[in-house]
Amino acid sequence: MSCWSDTKDAGRQAVADGKYPEALALYSQAIDQLVTSEEGSNDDNRTNGRRGSRSRSGGHTNERQILLSNVVACRLKIGGEDMVAKAVDDAKQCVALNNKWPKAHVRLASAYIALGGHSNDACLSLQRALSLDRHYKVAREMLVKEMRGRNNRERNGSNSDTSNERGGNASSDRNGADSGSYPTEETPQ
């Protein structure tokens, strides 16, 4: 079995090649490998009489969060109702690992927007990202676009997300600022 970082690198290459289903599988595999390596590390520390220095989500929390963020991005690129719903769940896990990483909140907002009908949730996630980093240009642009879209829908008497069918591809024009962006290796703080 290869190291989780090698699998992550293969996922990054698959994204660069536009092979999102392959990248999704690789990033998911890297998460599994990372968790397994953490568990082995904890077992070794217990055997040697030391308390484990890493919890299941502890020692590699940043790496795990980046991988989850990449999984979300791949699911959104693939699109479809099931993928988008899973992207929301994965994005929530990403935020739960470290709610002080603005990009996790932007990924959650992107998933909510792609899901459709969750404009308030998306706006709240984007506002949280901006409260953590007021200079986060992508979050600001997405928030402005989502609020304008919501205002236009309200003015037209439509409370639903008619401009984005449920399960649509998140790289559609509706997502705007995040459109075309690929998973990155930003380190959560």
N, C-alpha and C positions, 0 to 999 in steps of 0.2 A: 504494500500500500504506500502511495506517495505521501509526502508531507502536505498538510493543508495549504501551505503557502504556494506550493507548486500547482496544486489544483486551482487555487485562486488565480494564479498567473495564466493558467490555461483558460479560465473563465474570462479573464480580461481580453485575451486574444480572440476568443469566440465573439465577444461583444464588438471588438474592432472589425471583425469579419462579418458582422451583422447576423450572426447565428445565435439569436436570442434563446431559443429553446435549449440549445446545447450549453450556452452560458448559464442559464438557470439551473440546469442539472449539475454543472460543475461547481457553481457557487453553493448550492445546497449540499453537495458532497463535501465541499471544503468546511462548511459549518459542522457537519457530522464528524469529520476528521478532527477538527479543532476541539469539539466537545470530548471526543474520545481521548485525545492527547491530554486534556485537562484532567479527565478522570484517572488516567494512568499516572499522571503527576501526583495527584492527591493520594492514590494508593501507595506509591513509592514513599511519600513523606510519612504516611501512617506506619508503614512497615519499618521505617528507620527511626520510629519513635518521635518524629516531629509532627506537629500539627500541620495540616495541609496549608500551603501558602496561597493556594488559589481555590476559590469556590467554583462551582459549576459555571457560574457566569462572571467570575471575578477576574482572574489573571489575564485573560485575553478578551476582556469586555470590549475594548476598542476595536479589535480585529473582528470580533463576532458582529458588532454593530455595523461595521463597514460591509461585511459580507451580507448581512440582512438588508442593508440599504441597496446593495447591488441586486439582490434577489427581487426586491420591490421594483427596481427600475426595469429588470428583465421582464417581470410579469406584466408591467404596464406597456412595454414595447410589444409583447406578444398579443395583449388585448384579449377580449372575450370576457363574458360575465364571470365565469368561474375564476379566471386568472386575476381579474380586477378585485373580486371579493377576497381572494387569498392575499393579494397585495395589501389590502387594508389591514388584514390581520397581521401580516408580517411587519408592516410599518408600525403598528401599535407595539409589537414586541421590540422593535428597534428603538422606539421612544422610551419604552419601559427600561431598557438596558442603561440608558443615560439620557435623561430628559433635558440635559443642558447642551446637547449637540443640535444646533439649529437645522442642519441638513436633515436630521431624522424627522423633524416637524414638517419640513418642506416635502419630504417623500410622502408623509402621511397625507398632507394636503393634496398632493398630486393624485394619490390613490382615491381620496374622497371625490375629487373633481372628475376623475375617470369613471367612478361608480355612478355619478349623477345623483341629483337630489340631495346632496349633502353640502350645499354651499356654505351654510353657517359653520359646520364642522371644519371645512377647508379654511375658511377665513380665520377661525380661532387658532388653527394650527399655524397658519402663516403669521398671525399676530404674535404667537408665542416665539416663533423663530426670530422675528424682528425684535422682540423684547430681549432675546439673548444676544443678538448681533444686529444693531440698528443699521449697519451698513450693508447688510446682506441684500444685494441688488436683485437677485432672482426672486427672493421671498417678497420683496416690495413690489416688483413688477407683477408677480402672480396675484398678489392681494389686490392690487389696483384693477387688474383685468377681471378677477372674479367678482369684485364688488360692482364694477361697471356692468358686467353681464347680469348679475343678480338684479341690479336696478333696472336694466332694460327689460328683463323678464317681468318684473313687478309692474312696470309702466305699461307693458303690453297685456297685462292681466293674466299672465301665466306664472304660476308658482312652481311649476315643474321644470326640470332641465330638458327642454325640448331640443336645445341645440347640441346636446351630447347624449346619444343613446346610451343606456345602461350597458356597461361592459365595453365601451368603445376604447380605442387605442389612445393612451394618454399623450402620445406625441402629436395628437391632432392640434389644429390651430387653437382650440379652446384653451389648451394648457399653456400656450404662449411661451413664456420665459423658460420653461423647463423643456420645451420642445426640442428634440434632437440631442439633448444632453445625455451623456453616457455615465454609467457608474464611475465614480472617482475614488481615489484613494485618500480623501481627506481624513485626517485623524480627528475623531471626536475629542472634545475637551472635557 
